[in-house]
Each structure stands twice: as C-alpha cells, then as structure tokens.
C-alpha cells in the first residue's frame, strides 16, 4: 500500500500520523481550533456503500466485479487506490467512487480494499471485503414439444453462495439481441405457446444473493442454446365405429412421416399407444362392443413426436346390440311403418294405428288410415295411408282426420324446418304429387314441375310410378323418385329441380344423420335362378345430391334410421338388418327376427323395428334393442 506516515500540522508545521476525521474534528473542538484543523488533515478512509453481509461484492459478469464506496466527508480526494488479495501494489486507481476489475476467473472469490490519496498522502484502508465472480450456467440441455421448449442446466455454485435466480433470454437468431422471456428459481425453465417446427435461441444468466437477500452478483449470459419445437399436432380428428372396430381419421400434418395413435377409456385418463399409421387414418380392432373409447394422435418425424391432439371418442362395434322380438300377445297384423316423438312410439298396420311408450307394450287405437307412412314433428304425428287417408295426432292415441289434402295415396312423409312434406299419388290423376303443410292439416301442392322438368328415362316406361322417399337434413329437403333425386328445397315450399341418380334399382327409403344422407332400396333377383344380382342397394351422400354406392346387401331393404351413433336399416328375409356408424361401411346383424321388417325408429334409448311374420302376414312383429 502506498502510505504516508505523517502530514504537515497547521499548528507547528510538523508531520503527524494520519488519524480518522472523527478524531481530528474532536481534537479541534476540544482545543478551540476546529477551523484551523479543517482542510489540513486528510481524514478517515472511504466506506463501501453496501459493506458486510454473508455474501460480498457484486459481480457484473462472469469475469468482472464492480466495487463502490463513499467519499470521505468534506475531504478533497485526488484518487483512490484499489488493492486485490492483499497484494502490496494496487491493481488500479480512479478518481471516482466506483471501479470495475476485469479479467477475473469465474467461480473464484477475491478480497479487496480501497485507500484514498491527496496531496497530503494516502489514507488508511477501508474494511476488506470479499467478492466472488458468478460463473455463467453451462451444459444447458433442452427438450421440446410442438408448442414448448424446456431448458435444463446444472446448479451454479461459486466458491461462496449458490445461485438462487436465473434469467432466460431468447433471440430470433444466434447472434444479435436477446430479450428476457422469464426468470426461474430452479434449474429449469419452460416457454409455452411457441410455434411448431420453429428454431429458437436461448441464453441463461445466474444471480447469487448475500445472506441479507441483497444482490451479490450476476453472471454473464451463457453461450447460445439452439432449440427447435416439434412438428405440429394433428387436428380435425373424427372417430366412428366401423364394423367391429373404430376408425379414427384426422387431417394430414405437413412433414409427418407417421402417426402414433393413443387410446384411453376415459377422456382424462392415461392414453396408451395402440398403433402407428403412415396415413391419416387408423382402425382399432381391439375394442369391445358398446364400450366408449377416447383417442389422441401425435405426428412423428426424425426430429421426434409432436404434442398429442385433442381427444375424440366413439363406441365400438355394432355387435353390442341385443335384439328382442315380440310376437305373442300382439293384436295387430303386419306393421308397415313406425315413428317416435313426444315420448311415444306410433306404428300402423293395414288398418289401425298402435302406440307404445316403451316400444314393448302396445295398445291399439281406434283410428286408422290403411298401410301408410308416419312422421313426427312440431309436436304432432302425421300418418298418410296407402288409400289416401290422412290423420293427425298430438299424443299418438287420438287423431283428427284430414280432409281435402289432395292425395290418393302416400308413399313418403318427412318433417323439417317447421314443415311437413309428403309425397304420393294425386287424387283424380295418374300423376304423382308433392305437397307441404305447416300443421299437418292444410296442404299445399307444389305443382307438377318437379316431375315434368325431369322426364323419366326410357327404362321406367316413360312415367314415374312412385316416390321412394323424402328426407330433411343439413339445410334441405330432398325428394327421391324412382331412384333419382328430382328436387331439393330449403323450406319445403320453393324447390329446385334436378335429376341425380341415387340407386340403380330404386331407393325404398332415405334418412339423414351424422352429416350424411343414406338411401336403401331394392335388390334385383333373377327369377329363373332365384339368384340375387350383386347390385349396390345402399348409397350415401353428404349434400343429398351427389351419391356414392356403399354396399350390396342380399335382400331388399325397406327402411333406415339414424339413432344415437349409427344407421340401422331393415328389410326382407335373412339379411333383414344392417348397421353402420358412418353410412359407408356396413355390418349384417345375424339375429333371426323371424319376420320381414318394414319400418324402424329410434327413441327413448332404443331402436324399434316393426314388420310381419315371414309366413303369416296377419301376425305383426316388433323387435327392439336397448341402445
């Protein structure tokens, strides 16, 4: 240390050993010479602004420490000398009250003190402080998902103290500005809501505190860590039962080499990998009929696996339906149609209407129209008979007969958008007729344009002879005549006329469900050999106008309905019932119902199919399945 051992006394001009400013001031007051002493004695050493404590000093980076102190009270100082590790010579000097020592070794602890000097000499030293250099975090690793990056590093422990705060910085490129994105009190950090398949660049710094909670030192930022989020997770999932399995589909992900499919039996449960697919579709055949499964899908490429998608669910396998056929104790003959509404099933045989609240126990009403069609909507059942009679009921038990409706027979009836639309023969004419009604009592003929605008092809003998079906779905009614869609309407009142082929040999019924129209119909037979032609008699359409053949069922299908999560179609003889969850893939039910089935409805947790005994047409039958 540079040190003067004496100063010039203002009293006698002799050199004296330096003393603190407190002693000088006290001596001057006691002898009446305060003014004479002031300005001649150098005074006491400066003090650090934040001395003492469990941790010492303040590091600016992982190679420098900045010291600071207070100037002596009312003393003129020409310079300050900084001493390191008790070395005999200072490591630097400054005229300010702060000084930064550079070139230090990260993780090491250093001691420092400071003296002041002026023309009278050098003061005694300040208290000695210890300060350490905080090393920057290193060995930083990362993991990523489609939307997150997690950084992890070893704890930073210099010779004195342990890092208790870390700050994380991110840049858009490996060089340039890095902006703080968060802090952590542990040795890991996760940034969320990132973009998939994107590079991100990170640095981390550490901060160590003294025992009083004050900041004692912050490291430099670490080296750059380059991380990349994973490929995007699949979206647009859909799951539907397909035969005895469940088919899951999704939208393709750009850059995906394959997809991993995960399954759980609860939406919030553990999802276990059940398969891999290189296309955007997977069929899970390891399911139990009637059990609901939940699926998630993750995309995969050489960089890793994406986040799992949102879940989608479906119940497995139509084989879980158990049918019971009722024949004994029923008082009606062959039933031709059935509908459900207002907590009641209503069916009709060749004479009268029957009703049931559970589909099992039936009561014969006192009203009838003859074999016809039934629709429910707007709180009413409307039944149109095969001989032109029509009746309306609000409870399914008592009816009001409709007069002057203009029909000679009824082939089809449907409800949608607040309107009933019916089709059949026209009174006093050989023509067909389509009409609409808001209440089922007053009917309005839409005119013959729907038929004359689209003349029948030659194979129909130059005339349309029946209306196969009417259905409402999505945003439109459609009318199917002799296997063609001849018109569609958003409200049943104003129609657009088209001619779109549905089924080659005619459609007997049509329904709508799960965003799809499904039509079923006639299966042609070679009368000389009694062999059925292999013609498609099930078709589907997503818009009601453009149709695709779906399946070939051996026997004619008479009716089809959508209920809960599947289509069920019924028909004649041995193959009288088929199922499909998507309208495309169909499964034949092997239950022997001992009847020809003519109609089917879904309500109150069950399917109810009606028909008649295969041999004795005077015996009506009902089959039901709780589902």
TAHURA-V171131 format. One record per residue. NEAR is the number of other C-alpha atoms within 12 Angstrom. Layout:
near=NEAR
near=NEAR
//
This chain:
near=27
near=23
near=23
near=23
near=19
near=22
near=28
near=22
near=21
near=19
near=19
near=11
near=12
near=13
near=18
near=21
near=23
near=29
near=25
near=23
near=27
near=22
near=20
near=28
near=27
near=18
near=20
near=22
near=16
near=13
near=14
near=13
near=16
near=22
near=19
near=19
near=29
near=27
near=25
near=32
near=42
near=43
near=36
near=32
near=36
near=39
near=28
near=30
near=20
near=24
near=28
near=21
near=19
near=23
near=34
near=41
near=43
near=41
near=44
near=34
near=33
near=36
near=30
near=31
near=39
near=33
near=43
near=32
near=33
near=25
near=30
near=31
near=19
near=19
near=26
near=27
near=32
near=23
near=28
near=40
near=40
near=40
near=32
near=30
near=20
near=20
near=18
near=14
near=19
near=24
near=25
near=25
near=27
near=25
near=22
near=22
near=27
near=26
near=30
near=26
near=33
near=20
near=17
near=26
near=24
near=33
near=33
near=25
near=33
near=35
near=29
near=38
near=41
near=47
near=45
near=42
near=35
near=27
near=21
near=28
near=31
near=34
near=40
near=32
near=32
near=32
near=24
near=28
near=34
near=35
near=47
near=45
near=45
near=49
near=41
near=40
near=41
near=27
near=19
near=29
near=26
near=27
near=28
near=35
near=34
near=34
near=30
near=29
near=34
near=29
near=39
near=29
near=28
near=21
near=29
near=36
near=29
near=33
near=22
near=28
near=34
near=34
near=38
near=30
near=33
near=40
near=34
near=41
near=34
near=33
near=23
near=21
near=20
near=19
near=17
near=14
near=15
near=26
near=20
near=20
near=21
near=23
near=25
near=27
near=20
near=22
near=31
near=27
near=30
near=28
near=32
near=18
near=14
near=23
near=23
near=31
near=32
near=24
near=25
near=34
near=32
near=41
near=44
near=44
near=41
near=47
near=42
near=44
near=32
near=29
near=17
near=15
near=18
near=21
near=29
near=41
near=45
near=43
near=43
near=31
near=31
near=30
near=25
near=32
near=34
near=26
near=36
near=32
near=33
near=35
near=37
near=36
near=39
near=39
near=25
near=20
near=30
near=30
near=35
near=39
near=43
near=34
near=33
near=31
near=33
near=38
near=37
near=43
near=33
near=32
near=22
near=26
near=30
near=22
near=23
near=29
near=23
near=29
near=40
near=36
near=43
near=35
near=38
near=25
near=25
near=21
near=19
near=16
near=15
near=16
near=25
near=21
near=20
near=25
near=26
near=25
near=27
near=22
near=25
near=30
near=27
near=33
near=31
near=33
near=21
near=20
near=29
near=23
near=24
near=24
near=25
near=26
near=38
near=37
near=43
near=44
near=47
near=44
near=41
near=33
near=22
near=14
near=23
near=27
near=33
near=39
near=31
near=31
near=34
near=24
near=34
near=33
near=29
near=40
near=37
near=35
near=36
near=40
near=32
near=25
near=32
near=22
near=26
near=23
near=30
near=29
near=30
near=17
near=17
near=27
near=27
near=34
near=33
near=39
near=45
near=46
near=50
near=47
near=47
near=39
near=32
near=25
near=24
near=34
near=44
near=55
near=57
near=52
near=42
near=31
near=29
near=36
near=46
near=45
near=40
near=31
near=26
near=27
near=38
near=33
near=24
near=30
near=27
near=27
near=25
near=18
near=30
near=40
near=36
near=30
near=34
near=41
near=49
near=50
near=48
near=39
near=31
near=24
near=24
near=35
near=43
near=53
near=54
near=50
near=41
near=32
near=25
near=33
near=34
near=42
near=39
near=37
near=35
near=25
near=27
near=41
near=31
near=24
near=27
near=25
near=24
near=26
near=18
near=19
near=31
near=35
near=35
near=30
near=37
near=42
near=43
near=46
near=49
near=46
near=40
near=32
near=24
near=24
near=35
near=41
near=52
near=54
near=51
near=42
near=34
near=31
near=22
near=13
near=14
near=17
near=26
near=37
near=41
near=51
near=39
near=37
near=33
near=26
near=26
near=40
near=29
near=24
near=27
near=26
near=29
near=29
near=22
near=25
near=21
near=35
near=35
near=20
near=16
near=24
near=23
near=26
near=18
near=9
near=14
near=18
near=11
near=14
near=20
near=31
near=25
near=34
near=40
near=43
near=44
near=50
near=46
near=38
near=33
near=24
near=21
near=34
near=43
near=54
near=54
near=50
near=47
near=38
near=38
near=43
near=40
near=37
near=37
near=35
near=33
near=25
near=28
near=38
near=29
near=23
near=28
near=25
near=27
near=27
near=29
near=27
near=31
near=41
near=38
near=32
near=32
near=37
near=42
near=41
near=49
near=53
near=49
near=39
near=32
near=28
near=24
near=34
near=44
near=55
near=57
near=54
near=46
near=36
near=33
near=25
near=17
near=12
near=9
near=7
near=8
near=12
near=14
near=20
near=21
near=20
near=27
near=32
near=42
near=51
near=47
near=40
near=34
near=25
near=26
near=41
near=32
near=22
near=30
near=27
near=28
near=27
near=31
near=31
near=38
near=29
near=35
near=40
near=45
near=42
near=46
near=49
near=45
near=34
near=30
near=24
near=32
near=42
near=43
near=50
near=50
near=47
near=43
near=33
near=28
near=24
near=30
near=40
near=48
near=43
near=41
near=42
near=39
near=37
near=42
near=35
near=32
near=36
near=31
near=30
near=28
near=20
near=24
near=22
near=34
near=32
near=37
near=39
near=45
near=45
near=50
near=50
near=42
near=38
near=31
near=25
near=21
near=33
near=42
near=51
near=49
near=53
near=46
near=38
near=31
near=25
near=16
near=16
near=21
near=21
near=27
near=40
near=46
near=51
near=43
near=36
near=31
near=23
near=25
//
